[in-house]
Amino acid sequence: MTFRRCMALNVVAAIACAFATPAWSNGNYFFLTREIPGNPEYVIFGSVKDDQGNHLNHATVTVHVAELVLEVTAQTDILGRFREPDLGRAINDLGYQVDPSLITVTVEYSGYHIAHREYRGKYQQNKGAIEMNFLMEKNGTK
C-alpha cells in the first residue's frame, strides 16, 4: 500500500470517527441526554402510533406534575418517539420527592385522541426510566 493511499484511508477513518458517537441510534440522537450530566432520576420516554400502527410525527407529549404545577412538553420525532428531560432531577432540586401518583402524561395530535396507554416497567416506580407508549385513534371512531 502506498503512502498516499494509506494517508487517504486515515483521513476517511478520522472523519468517520468524528461523526460517529455511541449515543446515536438509527442515525439520530434520541437517547442523548439533554440535561445536567449524571445518572437520570426520573425520565419518561416512549412512542406514539395511530391505530393502524403508523408512527405519529410531531405529536405533543405533555407531562404534568400536579403538586408543583410543573409542566414539560416534548414533540415526537419521525419515528413517533419522545423523551422528556429528567423530571426527577428537577423535582428533587426543588426540594420535593417524585410521587408518580401526581404525574400525568397526555398526548395531543390533531384529529386524534388517546385510545390506549401502555406503561412498561414497574407500576408507579419513582426512579429510573419509565416507558409509556400511546395508541391514538381518529376522533369519531370507536
Protein Blocks (a to p, Z undefined) as FASTA:
>chain_A
ZZklmmmmmmmmmmmmmmgcfkbgghiaklgcfbdedddfbdcddddddfkopacehiac
ddddfklopacdddddfkopacdddfklmmmmnopacdfklpccddddehiacfbdcded
jehiaedjdddddddddehiZZ
